[in-house]
Every structure is written in structure tokens, then in C-alpha cells.
Amino acid sequence: MLAYVKKKKSGYESLPLAVSLILTLYVCVGGYYEIPPMGQLIGIARACRMSSIEEYGSPPYGAAAEYPVSQIARYMGWDPEKSIAKLTLNHIVVKSPNQPLTDLARTNRTTIGRLMDIMCKDLTGGANEGKLTSP
């Protein structure tokens, strides 16, 4: 880009560069201050993100969703056997400790976020004992 600017050319030949710089500046500033039409595009992107969160649960799950339930539990510092027991108590069918979270969520028609929430609950009694969710 600097080489293009440094070349001595007539004003007409540098017009594409000037237009692209102005357009880039407009998109950046418009996006930051939500000036139309960038404001509407940002609103649409937010709406899509919120509908995704409602459907799939709160991120971030990313690549972790492809790992087995037992491995995720260990990574989070939970006992894998207790985590699977918590899922079973909440009517989640776990075929195997090596079943990936995405497969588990799909077969039980729930979200990965809900599975993670169930696995981290305290079932030893106390405040969280009555908060088990059922489908």
C-alpha cells in the first residue's frame, strides 16, 4: 500500500486509493458509533448471536464440545463418575464416558451449556440440592 502511495501518479490514478481509504474510515467509525447502515448490521449480528445463545447455551464451548464427557469433567476439575451420575439423575442418557458432549447433547435434545451446568452442580445437599432441572 505504501509503495502505491509513494508512486508519483496523477490525481486520477490515486482516486481508487482515496475512495478505499474514505470507505474504510467510514466503516470503522460507523461501526464504532453505530452510524447507519453499520448500526443496523451490528444490531442484526447481535440478534443472531442472542438467538444462537438461546438455542445452544452460553459460549464458550468451541472445540471442547468434541471431547468425551469424562475428559471434560477431568479438565474442569470434577470427578468424571460423579459428573456422569449427575447427568443420569437429570434424565440425561449417557451411553459411554467416552461419548462427546455434542453427541450427548444431540441425543438428549438439549444444549451443551445445560449439560455443563448439570455436571457442575453440587448434589451433596445444601443450596443447590433442589435446583436439579428435568427435561
N, CA, C and O atoms as a GROMACS GRO file, in nm:
protein
  540
    1MET      N    1   0.083  -0.118   0.000
    1MET     CA    2   0.000   0.000   0.000
    1MET      C    3   0.088   0.126   0.000
    1MET      O    4   0.059   0.223  -0.070
    2LEU      N    5   0.196   0.122   0.079
    2LEU     CA    6   0.287   0.236   0.083
    2LEU      C    7   0.355   0.258  -0.052
    2LEU      O    8   0.375   0.371  -0.095
    3ALA      N    9   0.389   0.148  -0.118
    3ALA     CA   10   0.450   0.159  -0.250
    3ALA      C   11   0.353   0.224  -0.347
    3ALA      O   12   0.394   0.304  -0.431
    4TYR      N   13   0.226   0.192  -0.336
    4TYR     CA   14   0.124   0.251  -0.423
    4TYR      C   15   0.112   0.400  -0.398
    4TYR      O   16   0.098   0.479  -0.491
    5VAL      N   17   0.119   0.440  -0.270
    5VAL     CA   18   0.109   0.582  -0.234
    5VAL      C   19   0.233   0.658  -0.278
    5VAL      O   20   0.223   0.772  -0.323
    6LYS      N   21   0.350   0.596  -0.266
    6LYS     CA   22   0.475   0.663  -0.298
    6LYS      C   23   0.494   0.688  -0.448
    6LYS      O   24   0.565   0.780  -0.487
    7LYS      N   25   0.431   0.607  -0.530
    7LYS     CA   26   0.443   0.626  -0.674
    7LYS      C   27   0.381   0.760  -0.712
    7LYS      O   28   0.272   0.796  -0.668
    8LYS      N   29   0.455   0.833  -0.792
    8LYS     CA   30   0.405   0.963  -0.835
    8LYS      C   31   0.314   0.942  -0.954
    8LYS      O   32   0.358   0.906  -1.063
    9LYS      N   33   0.189   0.966  -0.932
    9LYS     CA   34   0.090   0.948  -1.037
    9LYS      C   35  -0.001   1.070  -1.038
    9LYS      O   36   0.002   1.153  -0.947
   10SER      N   37  -0.078   1.076  -1.140
   10SER     CA   38  -0.172   1.187  -1.147
   10SER      C   39  -0.282   1.166  -1.043
   10SER      O   40  -0.298   1.056  -0.991
   11GLY      N   41  -0.357   1.269  -1.015
   11GLY     CA   42  -0.464   1.264  -0.916
   11GLY      C   43  -0.571   1.162  -0.950
   11GLY      O   44  -0.631   1.102  -0.861
   12TYR      N   45  -0.595   1.142  -1.080
   12TYR     CA   46  -0.700   1.049  -1.121
   12TYR      C   47  -0.662   0.905  -1.088
   12TYR      O   48  -0.750   0.825  -1.053
   13GLU      N   49  -0.536   0.871  -1.099
   13GLU     CA   50  -0.492   0.734  -1.072
   13GLU      C   51  -0.491   0.703  -0.923
   13GLU      O   52  -0.496   0.585  -0.887
   14SER      N   53  -0.484   0.801  -0.835
   14SER     CA   54  -0.486   0.777  -0.691
   14SER      C   55  -0.629   0.783  -0.636
   14SER      O   56  -0.651   0.766  -0.516
   15LEU      N   57  -0.726   0.807  -0.723
   15LEU     CA   58  -0.866   0.812  -0.680
   15LEU      C   59  -0.912   0.681  -0.616
   15LEU      O   60  -0.978   0.688  -0.512
   16PRO      N   61  -0.881   0.563  -0.671
   16PRO     CA   62  -0.925   0.439  -0.605
   16PRO      C   63  -0.871   0.424  -0.463
   16PRO      O   64  -0.941   0.376  -0.374
   17LEU      N   65  -0.746   0.466  -0.442
   17LEU     CA   66  -0.688   0.460  -0.309
   17LEU      C   67  -0.762   0.554  -0.214
   17LEU      O   68  -0.795   0.515  -0.102
   18ALA      N   69  -0.788   0.674  -0.258
   18ALA     CA   70  -0.858   0.771  -0.173
   18ALA      C   71  -0.999   0.722  -0.139
   18ALA      O   72  -1.042   0.733  -0.024
   19VAL      N   73  -1.068   0.669  -0.237
   19VAL     CA   74  -1.204   0.619  -0.213
   19VAL      C   75  -1.201   0.502  -0.115
   19VAL      O   76  -1.284   0.494  -0.025
   20SER      N   77  -1.106   0.412  -0.133
   20SER     CA   78  -1.099   0.297  -0.043
   20SER      C   79  -1.064   0.339   0.100
   20SER      O   80  -1.116   0.282   0.195
   21LEU      N   81  -0.975   0.438   0.115
   21LEU     CA   82  -0.941   0.486   0.249
   21LEU      C   83  -1.060   0.554   0.316
   21LEU      O   84  -1.085   0.533   0.434
   22ILE      N   85  -1.132   0.635   0.240
   22ILE     CA   86  -1.251   0.702   0.295
   22ILE      C   87  -1.358   0.599   0.332
   22ILE      O   88  -1.419   0.610   0.439
   23LEU      N   89  -1.379   0.502   0.247
   23LEU     CA   90  -1.478   0.398   0.275
   23LEU      C   91  -1.438   0.316   0.398
   23LEU      O   92  -1.522   0.285   0.481
   24THR      N   93  -1.311   0.282   0.409
   24THR     CA   94  -1.262   0.208   0.526
   24THR      C   95  -1.281   0.289   0.653
   24THR      O   96  -1.325   0.236   0.754
   25LEU      N   97  -1.247   0.415   0.649
   25LEU     CA   98  -1.265   0.503   0.763
   25LEU      C   99  -1.412   0.513   0.802
   25LEU      O  100  -1.446   0.509   0.920
   26TYR      N  101  -1.500   0.526   0.703
   26TYR     CA  102  -1.644   0.535   0.728
   26TYR      C  103  -1.696   0.407   0.795
   26TYR      O  104  -1.775   0.414   0.888
   27VAL      N  105  -1.651   0.291   0.746
   27VAL     CA  106  -1.697   0.164   0.804
   27VAL      C  107  -1.646   0.150   0.947
   27VAL      O  108  -1.720   0.106   1.035
   28CYS      N  109  -1.520   0.186   0.971
   28CYS     CA  110  -1.464   0.174   1.107
   28CYS      C  111  -1.533   0.268   1.205
   28CYS      O  112  -1.577   0.225   1.312
   29VAL      N  113  -1.542   0.394   1.170
   29VAL     CA  114  -1.606   0.492   1.257
   29VAL      C  115  -1.756   0.462   1.270
   29VAL      O  116  -1.812   0.469   1.379
   30GLY      N  117  -1.819   0.428   1.158
   30GLY     CA  118  -1.962   0.395   1.162
   30GLY      C  119  -1.992   0.274   1.246
   30GLY      O  120  -2.094   0.270   1.314
   31GLY      N  121  -1.904   0.176   1.243
   31GLY     CA  122  -1.923   0.058   1.326
   31GLY      C  123  -1.905   0.088   1.473
   31GLY      O  124  -1.979   0.037   1.558
   32TYR      N  125  -1.808   0.172   1.504
   32TYR     CA  126  -1.783   0.207   1.644
   32TYR      C  127  -1.898   0.288   1.702
   32TYR      O  128  -1.943   0.262   1.814
   33TYR      N  129  -1.946   0.387   1.627
   33TYR     CA  130  -2.054   0.475   1.676
   33TYR      C  131  -2.193   0.428   1.632
   33TYR      O  132  -2.292   0.496   1.659
   34GLU      N  133  -2.200   0.314   1.565
   34GLU     CA  134  -2.324   0.255   1.517
   34GLU      C  135  -2.404   0.352   1.429
   34GLU      O  136  -2.525   0.369   1.445
   35ILE      N  137  -2.333   0.414   1.337
   35ILE     CA  138  -2.395   0.504   1.239
   35ILE      C  139  -2.457   0.418   1.129
   35ILE      O  140  -2.397   0.318   1.087
   36PRO      N  141  -2.576   0.454   1.081
   36PRO     CA  142  -2.637   0.374   0.974
   36PRO      C  143  -2.547   0.371   0.851
   36PRO      O  144  -2.482   0.471   0.821
   37PRO      N  145  -2.541   0.263   0.781
   37PRO     CA  146  -2.609   0.134   0.798
   37PRO      C  147  -2.534   0.037   0.888
   37PRO      O  148  -2.582  -0.074   0.913
   38MET      N  149  -2.414   0.075   0.938
   38MET     CA  150  -2.340  -0.017   1.024
   38MET      C  151  -2.414  -0.047   1.153
   38MET      O  152  -2.404  -0.158   1.205
   39GLY      N  153  -2.487   0.049   1.206
   39GLY     CA  154  -2.565   0.027   1.327
   39GLY      C  155  -2.667  -0.083   1.310
   39GLY      O  156  -2.686  -0.167   1.398
   40GLN      N  157  -2.734  -0.084   1.195
   40GLN     CA  158  -2.832  -0.189   1.168
   40GLN      C  159  -2.764  -0.325   1.150
   40GLN      O  160  -2.816  -0.426   1.198
   41LEU      N  161  -2.650  -0.327   1.083
   41LEU     CA  162  -2.577  -0.453   1.066
   41LEU      C  163  -2.530  -0.509   1.200
   41LEU      O  164  -2.537  -0.630   1.224
   42ILE      N  165  -2.484  -0.422   1.287
   42ILE     CA  166  -2.442  -0.465   1.420
   42ILE      C  167  -2.562  -0.517   1.498
   42ILE      O  168  -2.551  -0.615   1.571
   43GLY      N  169  -2.677  -0.452   1.485
   43GLY     CA  170  -2.799  -0.499   1.551
   43GLY      C  171  -2.840  -0.636   1.502
   43GLY      O  172  -2.881  -0.721   1.582
   44ILE      N  173  -2.829  -0.659   1.373
   44ILE     CA  174  -2.863  -0.791   1.317
   44ILE      C  175  -2.765  -0.896   1.370
   44ILE      O  176  -2.806  -1.007   1.406
   45ALA      N  177  -2.637  -0.863   1.374
   45ALA     CA  178  -2.536  -0.957   1.425
   45ALA      C  179  -2.563  -0.990   1.571
   45ALA      O  180  -2.549  -1.106   1.612
   46ARG      N  181  -2.601  -0.891   1.652
   46ARG     CA  182  -2.634  -0.916   1.793
   46ARG      C  183  -2.756  -1.006   1.807
   46ARG      O  184  -2.758  -1.096   1.890
   47ALA      N  185  -2.857  -0.981   1.725
   47ALA     CA  186  -2.978  -1.064   1.730
   47ALA      C  187  -2.945  -1.209   1.694
   47ALA      O  188  -2.996  -1.301   1.758
   48CYS      N  189  -2.862  -1.229   1.594
   48CYS     CA  190  -2.821  -1.365   1.556
   48CYS      C  191  -2.745  -1.432   1.669
   48CYS      O  192  -2.767  -1.550   1.698
   49ARG      N  193  -2.656  -1.358   1.732
   49ARG     CA  194  -2.579  -1.413   1.843
   49ARG      C  195  -2.669  -1.450   1.960
   49ARG      O  196  -2.652  -1.556   2.020
   50MET      N  197  -2.765  -1.365   1.993
   50MET     CA  198  -2.856  -1.394   2.104
   50MET      C  199  -2.943  -1.515   2.074
   50MET      O  200  -2.969  -1.596   2.164
   51SER      N  201  -2.989  -1.529   1.950
   51SER     CA  202  -3.071  -1.646   1.918
   51SER      C  203  -2.986  -1.773   1.924
   51SER      O  204  -3.036  -1.879   1.961
   52SER      N  205  -2.859  -1.762   1.888
   52SER     CA  206  -2.768  -1.876   1.898
   52SER      C  207  -2.746  -1.914   2.045
   52SER      O  208  -2.744  -2.033   2.078
   53ILE      N  209  -2.730  -1.815   2.131
   53ILE     CA  210  -2.712  -1.842   2.274
   53ILE      C  211  -2.837  -1.906   2.332
   53ILE      O  212  -2.828  -1.998   2.414
   54GLU      N  213  -2.955  -1.858   2.291
   54GLU     CA  214  -3.080  -1.917   2.340
   54GLU      C  215  -3.093  -2.062   2.296
   54GLU      O  216  -3.143  -2.145   2.372
   55GLU      N  217  -3.048  -2.094   2.176
   55GLU     CA  218  -3.062  -2.229   2.123
   55GLU      C  219  -2.955  -2.323   2.176
   55GLU      O  220  -2.986  -2.437   2.211
   56TYR      N  221  -2.830  -2.278   2.183
   56TYR     CA  222  -2.720  -2.367   2.216
   56TYR      C  223  -2.661  -2.347   2.355
   56TYR      O  224  -2.577  -2.427   2.397
   57GLY      N  225  -2.701  -2.244   2.425
   57GLY     CA  226  -2.644  -2.215   2.556
   57GLY      C  227  -2.530  -2.116   2.544
   57GLY      O  228  -2.487  -2.080   2.434
   58SER      N  229  -2.482  -2.072   2.657
   58SER     CA  230  -2.378  -1.970   2.660
   58SER      C  231  -2.244  -2.024   2.614
   58SER      O  232  -2.203  -2.132   2.656
   59PRO      N  233  -2.176  -1.948   2.530
   59PRO     CA  234  -2.041  -1.987   2.492
   59PRO      C  235  -1.946  -1.959   2.607
   59PRO      O  236  -1.992  -1.897   2.703
   60PRO      N  237  -1.825  -1.995   2.610
   60PRO     CA  238  -1.752  -2.059   2.503
   60PRO      C  239  -1.742  -2.209   2.524
   60PRO      O  240  -1.705  -2.253   2.633
   61TYR      N  241  -1.773  -2.286   2.426
   61TYR     CA  242  -1.757  -2.430   2.431
   61TYR      C  243  -1.661  -2.474   2.321
   61TYR      O  244  -1.575  -2.559   2.343
   62GLY      N  245  -1.675  -2.416   2.204
   62GLY     CA  246  -1.583  -2.440   2.094
   62GLY      C  247  -1.542  -2.584   2.075
   62GLY      O  248  -1.627  -2.673   2.067
   63ALA      N  249  -1.413  -2.607   2.068
   63ALA     CA  250  -1.359  -2.739   2.041
   63ALA      C  251  -1.382  -2.835   2.158
   63ALA      O  252  -1.377  -2.956   2.139
   64ALA      N  253  -1.406  -2.783   2.277
   64ALA     CA  254  -1.429  -2.869   2.393
   64ALA      C  255  -1.550  -2.958   2.373
   64ALA      O  256  -1.556  -3.067   2.430
   65ALA      N  257  -1.644  -2.915   2.293
   65ALA     CA  258  -1.767  -2.992   2.271
   65ALA      C  259  -1.739  -3.124   2.202
   65ALA      O  260  -1.822  -3.215   2.209
   66GLU      N  261  -1.627  -3.138   2.136
   66GLU     CA  262  -1.594  -3.261   2.065
   66GLU      C  263  -1.523  -3.363   2.154
   66GLU      O  264  -1.500  -3.476   2.112
   67TYR      N  265  -1.488  -3.323   2.276
   67TYR     CA  266  -1.417  -3.413   2.367
   67TYR      C  267  -1.516  -3.498   2.447
   67TYR      O  268  -1.631  -3.459   2.464
   68PRO      N  269  -1.471  -3.614   2.495
   68PRO     CA  270  -1.559  -3.701   2.575
   68PRO      C  271  -1.599  -3.637   2.707
   68PRO      O  272  -1.528  -3.553   2.762
   69VAL      N  273  -1.714  -3.679   2.756
   69VAL     CA  274  -1.770  -3.627   2.881
   69VAL      C  275  -1.670  -3.643   2.995
   69VAL      O  276  -1.648  -3.549   3.072
   70SER      N  277  -1.609  -3.760   3.006
   70SER     CA  278  -1.516  -3.785   3.116
   70SER      C  279  -1.394  -3.694   3.109
   70SER      O  280  -1.344  -3.648   3.212
   71GLN      N  281  -1.346  -3.666   2.989
   71GLN     CA  282  -1.228  -3.581   2.973
   71GLN      C  283  -1.262  -3.436   3.008
   71GLN      O  284  -1.182  -3.366   3.070
   72ILE      N  285  -1.381  -3.390   2.967
   72ILE     CA  286  -1.424  -3.253   3.002
   72ILE      C  287  -1.437  -3.239   3.152
   72ILE      O  288  -1.393  -3.140   3.210
   73ALA      N  289  -1.497  -3.340   3.217
   73ALA     CA  290  -1.514  -3.335   3.363
   73ALA      C  291  -1.377  -3.327   3.433
   73ALA      O  292  -1.358  -3.246   3.524
   74ARG      N  293  -1.284  -3.410   3.389
   74ARG     CA  294  -1.149  -3.407   3.448
   74ARG      C  295  -1.084  -3.271   3.427
   74ARG      O  296  -1.023  -3.216   3.519
   75TYR      N  297  -1.096  -3.217   3.307
   75TYR     CA  298  -1.036  -3.087   3.275
   75TYR      C  299  -1.093  -2.977   3.365
   75TYR      O  300  -1.020  -2.888   3.408
   76MET      N  301  -1.224  -2.984   3.392
   76MET     CA  302  -1.289  -2.883   3.476
   76MET      C  303  -1.263  -2.905   3.625
   76MET      O  304  -1.302  -2.823   3.708
   77GLY      N  305  -1.198  -3.016   3.659
   77GLY     CA  306  -1.168  -3.044   3.799
   77GLY      C  307  -1.280  -3.119   3.870
   77GLY      O  308  -1.284  -3.123   3.992
   78TRP      N  309  -1.370  -3.179   3.794
   78TRP     CA  310  -1.481  -3.255   3.851
   78TRP      C  311  -1.449  -3.402   3.842
   78TRP      O  312  -1.373  -3.446   3.755
   79ASP      N  313  -1.507  -3.479   3.932
   79ASP     CA  314  -1.493  -3.625   3.926
   79ASP      C  315  -1.579  -3.674   3.810
   79ASP      O  316  -1.700  -3.652   3.810
   80PRO      N  317  -1.520  -3.742   3.712
   80PRO     CA  318  -1.597  -3.787   3.595
   80PRO      C  319  -1.715  -3.877   3.631
   80PRO      O  320  -1.822  -3.865   3.573
   81GLU      N  321  -1.695  -3.968   3.727
   81GLU     CA  322  -1.804  -4.058   3.765
   81GLU      C  323  -1.919  -3.981   3.828
   81GLU      O  324  -2.036  -4.010   3.800
   82LYS      N  325  -1.887  -3.885   3.914
   82LYS     CA  326  -1.993  -3.805   3.976
   82LYS      C  327  -2.063  -3.717   3.873
   82LYS      O  328  -2.184  -3.696   3.880
   83SER      N  329  -1.988  -3.666   3.778
   83SER     CA  330  -2.048  -3.581   3.673
   83SER      C  331  -2.146  -3.661   3.589
   83SER      O  332  -2.254  -3.612   3.556
   84ILE      N  333  -2.109  -3.784   3.554
   84ILE     CA  334  -2.198  -3.869   3.476
   84ILE      C  335  -2.320  -3.907   3.559
   84ILE      O  336  -2.431  -3.915   3.507
   85ALA      N  337  -2.299  -3.930   3.690
   85ALA     CA  338  -2.411  -3.961   3.779
   85ALA      C  339  -2.509  -3.843   3.787
   85ALA      O  340  -2.630  -3.862   3.790
   86LYS      N  341  -2.456  -3.722   3.790
   86LYS     CA  342  -2.542  -3.603   3.792
   86LYS      C  343  -2.625  -3.593   3.664
   86LYS      O  344  -2.743  -3.557   3.668
   87LEU      N  345  -2.562  -3.624   3.552
   87LEU     CA  346  -2.635  -3.623   3.425
   87LEU      C  347  -2.746  -3.727   3.427
   87LEU      O  348  -2.859  -3.699   3.386
   88THR      N  349  -2.715  -3.846   3.476
   88THR     CA  350  -2.814  -3.954   3.483
   88THR      C  351  -2.930  -3.915   3.574
   88THR      O  352  -3.045  -3.943   3.542
   89LEU      N  353  -2.900  -3.852   3.687
   89LEU     CA  354  -3.006  -3.807   3.779
   89LEU      C  355  -3.098  -3.704   3.714
   89LEU      O  356  -3.213  -3.689   3.755
   90ASN      N  357  -3.047  -3.635   3.614
   90ASN     CA  358  -3.126  -3.535   3.543
   90ASN      C  359  -3.184  -3.590   3.413
   90ASN      O  360  -3.218  -3.515   3.322
   91HIS      N  361  -3.195  -3.722   3.406
   91HIS     CA  362  -3.257  -3.791   3.293
   91HIS      C  363  -3.182  -3.771   3.162
   91HIS      O  364  -3.242  -3.768   3.054
   92ILE      N  365  -3.050  -3.756   3.171
   92ILE     CA  366  -2.964  -3.748   3.053
   92ILE      C  367  -2.905  -3.888   3.032
   92ILE      O  368  -2.840  -3.942   3.121
   93VAL      N  369  -2.928  -3.946   2.916
   93VAL     CA  370  -2.879  -4.080   2.886
   93VAL      C  371  -2.735  -4.068   2.835
   93VAL      O  372  -2.709  -4.012   2.728
   94VAL      N  373  -2.642  -4.123   2.913
   94VAL     CA  374  -2.501  -4.124   2.876
   94VAL      C  375  -2.467  -4.267   2.834
   94VAL      O  376  -2.468  -4.359   2.916
   95LYS      N  377  -2.437  -4.286   2.706
   95LYS     CA  378  -2.407  -4.420   2.654
   95LYS      C  379  -2.270  -4.468   2.700
   95LYS      O  380  -2.250  -4.586   2.726
   96SER      N  381  -2.176  -4.374   2.711
   96SER     CA  382  -2.039  -4.410   2.746
   96SER      C  383  -1.968  -4.286   2.800
   96SER      O  384  -2.000  -4.175   2.759
   97PRO      N  385  -1.872  -4.304   2.892
   97PRO     CA  386  -1.793  -4.190   2.939
   97PRO      C  387  -1.711  -4.127   2.826
   97PRO      O  388  -1.665  -4.014   2.838
   98ASN      N  389  -1.694  -4.201   2.716
   98ASN     CA  390  -1.618  -4.150   2.602
   98ASN      C  391  -1.706  -4.084   2.498
   98ASN      O  392  -1.658  -4.049   2.390
   99GLN      N  393  -1.834  -4.065   2.529
   99GLN     CA  394  -1.927  -4.000   2.436
   99GLN      C  395  -1.899  -3.849   2.432
   99GLN      O  396  -1.895  -3.786   2.538
  100PRO      N  397  -1.879  -3.792   2.315
  100PRO     CA  398  -1.854  -3.647   2.305
  100PRO      C  399  -1.975  -3.565   2.351
  100PRO      O  400  -2.089  -3.609   2.340
  101LEU      N  401  -1.948  -3.447   2.404
  101LEU     CA  402  -2.056  -3.360   2.452
  101LEU      C  403  -2.156  -3.327   2.342
  101LEU      O  404  -2.276  -3.322   2.368
  102THR      N  405  -2.109  -3.304   2.220
  102THR     CA  406  -2.202  -3.271   2.112
  102THR      C  407  -2.298  -3.385   2.085
  102THR      O  408  -2.417  -3.363   2.064
  103ASP      N  409  -2.246  -3.507   2.084
  103ASP     CA  410  -2.331  -3.624   2.062
  103ASP      C  411  -2.429  -3.641   2.179
  103ASP      O  412  -2.546  -3.671   2.158
  104LEU      N  413  -2.380  -3.620   2.300
  104LEU     CA  414  -2.465  -3.632   2.419
  104LEU      C  415  -2.578  -3.529   2.415
  104LEU      O  416  -2.693  -3.562   2.445
  105ALA      N  417  -2.546  -3.407   2.379
  105ALA     CA  418  -2.648  -3.302   2.369
  105ALA      C  419  -2.748  -3.334   2.258
  105ALA      O  420  -2.868  -3.316   2.277
  106ARG      N  421  -2.699  -3.379   2.146
  106ARG     CA  422  -2.787  -3.410   2.032
  106ARG      C  423  -2.882  -3.524   2.065
  106ARG      O  424  -3.001  -3.514   2.038
  107THR      N  425  -2.831  -3.633   2.123
  107THR     CA  426  -2.915  -3.749   2.151
  107THR      C  427  -3.015  -3.722   2.262
  107THR      O  428  -3.120  -3.785   2.267
  108ASN      N  429  -2.983  -3.630   2.352
  108ASN     CA  430  -3.074  -3.597   2.461
  108ASN      C  431  -3.155  -3.470   2.435
  108ASN      O  432  -3.229  -3.423   2.522
  109ARG      N  433  -3.141  -3.416   2.315
  109ARG     CA  434  -3.215  -3.297   2.274
  109ARG      C  435  -3.206  -3.184   2.376
  109ARG      O  436  -3.306  -3.131   2.424
  110THR      N  437  -3.081  -3.149   2.408
  110THR     CA  438  -3.055  -3.040   2.500
  110THR      C  439  -2.933  -2.963   2.449
  110THR      O  440  -2.884  -2.989   2.340
  111THR      N  441  -2.886  -2.870   2.529
  111THR     CA  442  -2.771  -2.789   2.489
  111THR      C  443  -2.647  -2.831   2.566
  111THR      O  444  -2.655  -2.890   2.674
  112ILE      N  445  -2.532  -2.800   2.510
  112ILE     CA  446  -2.406  -2.827   2.577
  112ILE      C  447  -2.398  -2.746   2.706
  112ILE      O  448  -2.347  -2.794   2.807
  113GLY      N  449  -2.447  -2.624   2.702
  113GLY     CA  450  -2.448  -2.540   2.822
  113GLY      C  451  -2.526  -2.603   2.935
  113GLY      O  452  -2.482  -2.600   3.050
  114ARG      N  453  -2.640  -2.661   2.903
  114ARG     CA  454  -2.722  -2.727   3.006
  114ARG      C  455  -2.647  -2.848   3.063
  114ARG      O  456  -2.649  -2.870   3.184
  115LEU      N  457  -2.581  -2.924   2.977
  115LEU     CA  458  -2.504  -3.039   3.024
  115LEU      C  459  -2.394  -2.995   3.120
  115LEU      O  460  -2.375  -3.056   3.225
  116MET      N  461  -2.323  -2.891   3.083
  116MET     CA  462  -2.215  -2.839   3.169
  116MET      C  463  -2.272  -2.788   3.301
  116MET      O  464  -2.212  -2.810   3.407
  117ASP      N  465  -2.386  -2.720   3.296
  117ASP     CA  466  -2.448  -2.671   3.419
  117ASP      C  467  -2.485  -2.786   3.511
  117ASP      O  468  -2.464  -2.778   3.632
  118ILE      N  469  -2.540  -2.892   3.456
  118ILE     CA  470  -2.578  -3.008   3.536
  118ILE      C  471  -2.455  -3.073   3.597
  118ILE      O  472  -2.455  -3.109   3.715
  119MET      N  473  -2.350  -3.088   3.519
  119MET     CA  474  -2.230  -3.155   3.566
  119MET      C  475  -2.160  -3.080   3.679
  119MET      O  476  -2.093  -3.142   3.762
  120CYS      N  477  -2.175  -2.950   3.684
  120CYS     CA  478  -2.104  -2.873   3.787
  120CYS      C  479  -2.187  -2.850   3.913
  120CYS      O  480  -2.136  -2.793   4.009
  121LYS      N  481  -2.311  -2.893   3.915
  121LYS     CA  482  -2.396  -2.870   4.033
  121LYS      C  483  -2.351  -2.953   4.151
  121LYS      O  484  -2.295  -3.061   4.137
  122ASP      N  485  -2.378  -2.896   4.270
  122ASP     CA  486  -2.344  -2.963   4.396
  122ASP      C  487  -2.463  -3.049   4.437
  122ASP      O  488  -2.570  -2.997   4.469
  123LEU      N  489  -2.445  -3.181   4.436
  123LEU     CA  490  -2.554  -3.272   4.473
  123LEU      C  491  -2.536  -3.328   4.614
  123LEU      O  492  -2.605  -3.423   4.652
  124THR      N  493  -2.444  -3.271   4.691
  124THR     CA  494  -2.419  -3.322   4.826
  124THR      C  495  -2.518  -3.266   4.926
  124THR      O  496  -2.511  -3.299   5.044
  125GLY      N  497  -2.609  -3.184   4.882
  125GLY     CA  498  -2.704  -3.121   4.973
  125GLY      C  499  -2.682  -2.972   4.973
  125GLY      O  500  -2.597  -2.923   4.899
  126GLY      N  501  -2.755  -2.901   5.053
  126GLY     CA  502  -2.737  -2.757   5.064
  126GLY      C  503  -2.817  -2.680   4.964
  126GLY      O  504  -2.923  -2.726   4.918
  127ALA      N  505  -2.768  -2.564   4.928
  127ALA     CA  506  -2.844  -2.468   4.848
  127ALA      C  507  -2.882  -2.518   4.710
  127ALA      O  508  -2.990  -2.486   4.661
  128ASN      N  509  -2.796  -2.596   4.646
  128ASN     CA  510  -2.823  -2.637   4.509
  128ASN      C  511  -2.900  -2.768   4.498
  128ASN      O  512  -2.932  -2.811   4.387
  129GLU      N  513  -2.930  -2.833   4.610
  129GLU     CA  514  -2.990  -2.967   4.606
  129GLU      C  515  -3.124  -2.966   4.534
  129GLU      O  516  -3.152  -3.057   4.456
  130GLY      N  517  -3.208  -2.867   4.559
  130GLY     CA  518  -3.341  -2.865   4.500
  130GLY      C  519  -3.345  -2.804   4.362
  130GLY      O  520  -3.453  -2.791   4.304
  131LYS      N  521  -3.232  -2.766   4.306
  131LYS     CA  522  -3.230  -2.695   4.179
  131LYS      C  523  -3.199  -2.784   4.060
  131LYS      O  524  -3.160  -2.733   3.954
  132LEU      N  525  -3.214  -2.913   4.073
  132LEU     CA  526  -3.193  -3.002   3.958
  132LEU      C  527  -3.298  -2.974   3.855
  132LEU      O  528  -3.415  -2.951   3.887
  133THR      N  529  -3.257  -2.975   3.730
  133THR     CA  530  -3.353  -2.948   3.624
  133THR      C  531  -3.391  -3.080   3.558
  133THR      O  532  -3.311  -3.173   3.549
  134SER      N  533  -3.512  -3.085   3.512
  134SER     CA  534  -3.555  -3.204   3.439
  134SER      C  535  -3.606  -3.160   3.304
  134SER      O  536  -3.652  -3.047   3.289
  135PRO      N  537  -3.599  -3.247   3.204
  135PRO     CA  538  -3.640  -3.208   3.070
  135PRO      C  539  -3.788  -3.185   3.059
  135PRO      O  540  -3.838  -3.151   2.951
   0.00000   0.00000   0.00000
